[in-house]
Amino acid sequence: MKRRISITITGRVQGVGFRPTVYRYAQAAGLTGFVKNTPAGVVVEAEGGAAAVAEFVERLRQQPPVQARVDEFKTAALPLGGEKDFQIAGSQPSGDLLIGIPPDLATCADCGQEIRDPTNRRHGYPFTNCTCCGPRFTIVRELPYDRVKTAMSTFPMCPACQAEYADPANRRFDAQPNACAVCGPALRLINTHSEPVSTADPIATAADLLRQGHVLALKGLGGYHLCCDATKPEPIRRLRDRKQRPDKPFAVMFQSLEEVRRHCVVEDHEAAELTSIAAPIVILRRREERTLPPDIAPDTRDLGVFLPYTPLHHLLLDRLSPLVMTSGNRSEEPLAADEAELEHLLGTFADYALVHNRPIVRRCDDSVLKMTGRQRLFIRRARGFVPAAIRLPHRGPPVLAVGGDLKNVFALTRRQQAILSQHIGNLDEFAGYRFLETAVDDLARLLGIRPEIVAHDLHPDYAATRFAREFVAPTHIAVQHHHAHVAACMVEHNLRGPVIGVALDGLGYGPDGTIWGGEVLLADYRTFQRVAHFKPCRLPGGDEATRHPLRMAWSQLVTEFGAEADAMAAEFLPALAAEERTTLRQVISQGVNSPWTTSAGRLFDAVAALLGFQRPISYEGQAAIRLQALAETAPLAPYAFALEKARDPWIISFGPTLRAIVGDLRAGQARSHIAGRFHRAVAAAITETCAGLRVRHSLREVVLSGGVMQNDFLLGLLHESLHSKGFRVHSQQLVPPNDGGLALGQAAVALARFFE
């Protein structure tokens, strides 16, 4: 007996070969009907024998395209239609889109083999792709995802490519970016005057130039990289000088996983991330026998590593590997993504540029993550993951959550989904602010969303807050910084609350007008209560203190030891002159431009300064990174601390810790030993605080968030100690714990409050 069903599939189902897969499964089962893209996702109507239809449905459930992510799979019975065949129907225009926008996908093994095969017509072609790989998010202009709505619309397919595109048996069937050297984008090598360099093989010539020590600008999927030979100290130093980036680690691209293993320790789960379709930068531990110049990552024993994720990368790295690959931008500005922005790189940063004529519709930086155990710890969530949606605890009107001023990422919500943007960056420069404006407009237009609620940080002077207040919408909701951090982690783990929320970071504006940063909250989505925090000290010079670990060390000593502080500073802070100590003491005592702060980040800065890092930082978190790299990871007893419960909120004091550190320094104890015991003291203090709160509030769920949780050594200690006390511990793995995850928490809090 015949039957006909409809299937509606939502999730990441466009741009991943879903319709061709459905077509092939239907043909194999002898069914008639159609498949098409719609604003609701992929819609299938299939008709045939009952057993064949059931087999088709089960195969589609169990074996969707590997790049797809199915959120909902709904079936319904229909009257018979009587078609004679099965077809891929034309797509419907965008509307209230429920489909997931596809991310960019790394080159698949089949395409990688083709570009290296001299007998294949795509041999050496740097824009080879198929339904399993290639650009998506960075080339799509409108949805549904069809070629005419992408950056490939100006490249009509040649007869050979068109035949592949129309052949259901071909893996390029319905592959929207399909192209070859006859009909697709092409490369050019240009010099600092944007003049073409005469060469029959731009990639081979570019590799020769890199081998000679030149710096190259390389146009990729979502913007430009600056690259140089990773084995030569001189071009690395030159690139650092040109970018005015003296210390911040560079990422390194290797030709193969086997080559990565020669330089770094690679666990199986780390290898899985490196070779995944997202192909992120993965932070790995370098081998003890350093084989690359130390200037690549001078502050840490780690190395940010990734593999080629476009055919162009593969072809270049086949000729020269490894290469330093860093974002092509001026300091703190967005990634360069077009030829006008390339002009600022050429001559200033790069000696040559390898460019192509496929437009980048949407700039998108590389994703960066660590693996802690088998769990992702995002530092930056971008290419390969954006714009995958995250499920929210509440359904409601569309929200724009604008995030924070550093590591900005915004979010748009649709029903019960949050779609986070690519990494926007810092907003303290106009270029970053302008990027936020254009990216919000772009993503809202692409998704067909008109926000009715705008969520923003409580800080009145954030650029993101100003942007939110100027955005026209019926409702604006301010969300406290650390509440947003905690809420973001709750969303990831589907927690309703209340929970014990531990938020440790640099700086966040508190409702009392002080600067928070070492916080323990009782929180659900709508409300929070500050139940404990680090002991406050002054932030001498305000924001300037964040750039000078010496100032924070001095402030901590003055706060904890009063008159003893001078002798301690003279002994252990030699870079801080007596005159400057006197001036800073006056500033601290008078409270002039010295707000109170409970910042965990600034405590780490202070300890790093006591252990020898006494110059101004050249990038955010540098002192804490140095301190973590120094720390001995072997089991050690934590330093003493004090938990003061006499008033609410409780005070977590590291005065005893600092005194013990001074004592160990005087005794000549190894600084690695001191750094290790300090980390364990912080973990022990948080654990004891949570244990006390469990007695008072009967809560066992603990969530860990904030930028300090990027310290995977501390994060591991916290998981271990809290688990040992019987807590259920949750940390972030879908979005960064730093300010790149704020928007997700802001959106969740705003929706919860909207329905109060």
C-alpha positions, -999 to +999 in steps of 0.1 A: +000+000+000+013+034-009+016+063+015+028+099+014+044+119+042+058+153+048+090+159+067+101+193+080+137+194+092+152+224+110+187+232+123+219+236+102+203+221+071+212+245+043+245+246+026+255+212+039+243+190+011+209+182+027+188+183-004+211+162-025+213+137+003+175+135+005+174+131-033+198+102-034+180+084-005+146+089-022+160+076-055+175+046-038+141+038-022+122+043-054+101+072-040+084+101-057+079+136-044+102+165-038+126+183-014+131+220-011+145+247+011+120+270+028+121+296+055+111+267+079+141+246+069+142+217+046+108+203+036+104+169+020+073+152+006+079+115-002+055+089-016+058+052-022+053+018-006+049+019+031+080-001+038+101+020+014+089+053+030+096+040+065+131+029+055+137+063+038+126+082+070+148+061+092+178+064+069+174+102+069+171+103+107+202+082+112+224+093+083+220+131+076+249+149+060+279+149+084+280+187+084+243+190+092+229+196+127+193+185+130+173+203+157+138+191+148+126+163+126+088+163+122+067+140+100+030+141+090+008+120+068-005+135+035-029+125+007-012+108-022+001+132-049+008+109-078+041+124-091+062+102-115+096+111-100+115+127-072+128+163-077+147+191-060+122+219-061+131+256-062+137+274-029+112+298-013+122+333-003+134+342+031+109+351+058+108+341+095+138+318+089+140+288+111+169+272+093+205+274+106+229+295+086+258+272+076+293+280+089+323+278+067+335+243+064+371+231+061+384+214+030+372+178+029+396+148+022+381+143-013+387+179-024+422+178-008+431+148-029+418+163-061+439+195-058+470+173-055+461+149-083+479+160-116+453+141-136+423+159-120+409+189-137+410+207-104+447+200-098+462+231-081+429+250-081+427+270-048+389+274-047+379+238-050+349+227-029+318+205-028+287+200-007+309+187+021+332+217+024+339+253+014+327+288+022+292+294+035+287+321+062+313+344+046+298+343+011+260+342+016+241+375+011+205+362+015+187+331+026+178+305+016+213+295+006+214+295-032+242+305-056+225+336-069+224+349-033+261+344-026+294+360-036+296+333-063+267+349-083+292+367-106+309+334-116+286+315-140+295+278-141+312+263-171+296+233-188+317+208-168+309+224-135+272+227-144+271+191-153+285+182-118+260+206-102+231+189-120+241+153-114+226+136-083+253+110-084+281+137-081+292+150-047+290+185-062+253+181-069+237+214-059+270+226-044+264+264-045+301+275-046+311+250-072+338+262-096+370+254-114+399+273-130+378+278-161+348+296-145+357+304-109+376+329-088+413+334-096+445+344-076+468+373-081+501+381-064+506+419-059+534+440-044+532+469-020+520+493-047+491+468-056+508+461-088+507+425-102+538+403-098+544+385-131+543+348-124+527+317-139+522+302-104+513+328-077+513+302-049+547+289-057+561+324-060+544+334-027+561+304-010+595+315-024+589+350-011+580+337+024+611+314+023+632+345+016+619+361+048+591+384+035+557+390+052+527+381+031+491+392+033+469+363+024+432+367+015+413+338+030+377+329+038+367+357+062+395+382+058+432+386+055+460+368+074+495+381+077+519+352+074+556+345+075+580+315+078+575+301+113+610+287+114+629+320+110+633+344+139+639+375+117+606+377+098+587+369+131+605+399+148+598+421+118+561+412+119+560+419+156+576+453+151+553+462+123+522+452+141+534+468+174+527+434+190+558+427+211+546+397+231+511+384+222+513+348+209+511+342+172+492+312+158+510+287+136+495+268+107+511+234+100+507+213+068+496+181+086+487+166+119+519+146+118+539+178+116+520+193+145+529+162+166+566+169+160+563+203+177+535+198+202+519+172+225+486+163+209+459+142+227+433+123+207+405+148+215+428+177+205+436+160+172+398+155+166+393+193+169+422+202+147+409+179+119+372+187+123+352+206+098+355+237+119+393+235+119+398+260+148+431+272+163+437+247+192+461+257+220+485+229+226+514+223+250+548+226+232+573+198+234+602+205+258+627+205+229+616+237+213+619+235+176+604+269+166+617+304+176+605+313+211+593+347+198+562+330+184+548+327+219+572+342+245+549+343+275+537+307+276+546+271+271+516+267+248+513+272+211+481+281+191+481+256+162+458+250+132+457+231+100+450+243+065+412+248+061+410+260+025+425+246-007+447+278-009+461+270+025+468+234+015+486+244-017+507+270+000+516+248+030+525+220+007+553+242-005+563+258+028+554+248+064+549+258+091+538+294+087+529+320+113+493+331+105+479+360+124+449+383+118+455+409+091+446+440+109+460+470+126+461+468+164+427+465+180+409+470+146+387+445+128+401+420+104+408+434+069+384+419+044+385+438+011+410+455-012+405+489+003+414+477+037+443+457+022+459+490+013+465+497+050+484+464+053+506+466+022+539+483+028+530+489+065+528+452+075+531+431+044+556+431+016+533+412-008+497+400-010+481+369-024+446+380-033+416+367-052+384+381-068+358+363-048+342+389-025+341+384+013+306+392+022+310+388+059+344+391+077+350+364+102+381+356+123+395+322+132+381+304+162+405+297+191+400+270+218+417+248+244+407+214+254+402+209+292+398+172+296+375+164+267+356+197+269+361+227+247+371+259+263+366+287+238+389+317+238+372+330+206+342+316+189+341+325+152+348+307+119+335+271+117+311+276+146+293+309+139+264+312+134+253+279+150+223+286+172+222+279+209+189+269+226+176+294+252+156+285+283+128+310+274+109+317+242+099+353+235+102+384+214+134+389+194+163+402+215+194+420+205+221+415+232+250+438+225+277+422+247+306+441+262+333+465+251+361+439+250+361+408+229+327+420+217+302+395+203+265+403+200+235+380+199+201+380+182+173+357+193+145+341+174+119+322+193+140+299+216+173+303+197+202+326+203+224+333+172+258+347+183+278+369+159+313+364+148+340+379+170+337+417+166+366+427+189+372+457+211+350+487+208+373+514+221+383+524+186+359+538+160+366+510+135+355+484+161+324+503+169+316+507+132+320+470+127+295+464+155+270+487+138+273+471+104+274+435+117+242+440+137+224+454+107+238+426+084+228+397+107+194+411+115+187+416+078+199+382+069+178+365+096+148+388+090+148+398+127+136+432+140+146+433+177+119+442+202+142+440+232+177+454+235+199+440+263+231+456+274+257+458+302+250+478+333+281+500+328+269+534+316+301+543+298+305+512+277+305+519+240+282+489+237+258+505+262+257+537+241+251+517+210+222+498+228+206+531+240+207+545+205+191+514+190+154+520+185+134+493+201+104+492+225+123+478+255+158+482+268+171+460+297+204+465+315+221+433+328+248+433+354+281+420+340+287+390+362+251+380+363+254+378+324+285+356+328+267+332+351+235+332+330+255+323+299+269+292+316+234+283+329+221+284+293+247+260+281+239+234+307+201+240+306+200+250+343+170+269+356+186+280+389+191+291+414+228+282+413+260+293+430+276+314+403+314+320+405+324+348+381+361+357+381+373+383+356+391+416+352+365+444+356+327+446+356+305+474+368+286+467+400+252+481+410+270+498+440+292+518+416+324+499+424+343+476+400+335+440+406+355+410+394+359+383+421+322+374+426+301+346+440+264+350+433+232+332+440+215+335+406+187+324+384+179+341+351+159+370+365+177+379+396+210+375+415+223+381+450+259+389+457+268+365+485+306+367+486+334+385+469+372+390+469+384+416+494+383+450+478+414+471+471+420+503+452+425+505+414+451+533+414+448+554+382+416+536+372+419+518+338+457+527+338+462+502+366+450+474+344+481+480+322+505+481+351+507+450+373+531+469+396+504+492+406+481+464+416+509+447+436+515+479+454+478+485+460+474+450+475+504+454+498+491+488+510+456+474+516+469+443+535+500+455+553+498+492+557+532+505+569+549+472+562+542+477+525+572+500+518+598+475+530+581+447+510+579+468+478+615+479+481+625+442+484+602+426+458+590+454+435+623+471+425+608+485+393+585+507+414+605+537+425+601+552+460+587+584+446+561+566+426+551+545+457+546+577+477+524+592+449+504+561+445+499+557+483+484+592+484+462+584+454+450+552+472+445+569+506+425+598+490+406+576+466+415+599+437+408+582+404+412+549+424+378+531+425+374+501+448+377+468+430+372+431+439+388+420+406+403+385+405+422+395+373+440+423+392+449+399+420+466+377+395+484+407+381+496+416+416+510+382+423+526+381+389+544+414+397+556+401+430+571+371+412+589+392+387+566+405+359+569+442+366+567+459+332+535+472+316+515+446+298+514+447+260+481+427+257+452+419+279+458+391+304+496+390+298+506+390+335+481+362+343+493+341+314+529+345+326+518+335+361+500+304+348+530+294+326+552+297+357+530+277+380+542+242+391+513+218+384+524+191+407+502+186+439+510+213+464+494+226+496+474+258+490+484+290+508+462+301+536+434+325+530+406+340+551+368+337+546+351+364+566+315+355+573+307+382+599+287+402+574+269+398+541+283+394+515+311+373+528+347+385+521+373+362+506+406+376+517+440+367+502+459+387+528+473+355+544+482+343+509+502+374+501+520+373+534+530+337+528+542+346+493+564+373+507+577+348+533+585+322+506+602+348+484+624+358+514+632+321+520+643+317+484+615+294+475+611+286+437+588+310+420+571+281+402+563+266+436+548+299+448+527+304+416+514+268+420+504+273+456+487+306+448+465+289+422+456+263+446+448+289+473+423+305+449+407+272+442+405+263+479+390+296+488+363+293+462+356+257+472+353+266+509+330+296+501+307+273+480+307+247+508+295+274+533+268+286+509+255+251+504+249+248+541+231+281+542+211+278+509+210+241+501+224+245+466+247+220+448+249+234+413+280+256+408+287+274+375+321+288+367+325+318+343+345+350+336+377+356+318+399+342+346+383+308+337+404+308+305+432+297+329+427+260+324+450+251+353+428+270+377+396+257+360+409+221+364+417+227+401+382+241+407+365+212+390+385+188+410+381+204+444+344+212+440+336+177+427+354+163+457+330+182+479+299+168+462+290+197+439+278+195+404+302+217+385+295+234+352+319+254+330+315+268+295+320+249+263+297+265+237+308+301+242+339+317+258+339+324+295+354+358+287+333+387+275+328+369+242+300+350+260+283+379+277+257+384+250+243+349+255+237+356+292+223+391+285+198+376+261+187+349+286+183+374+314+164+399+293+139+373+282+134+361+317+128+397+330+105+406+301+079+381+314+081+393+350 
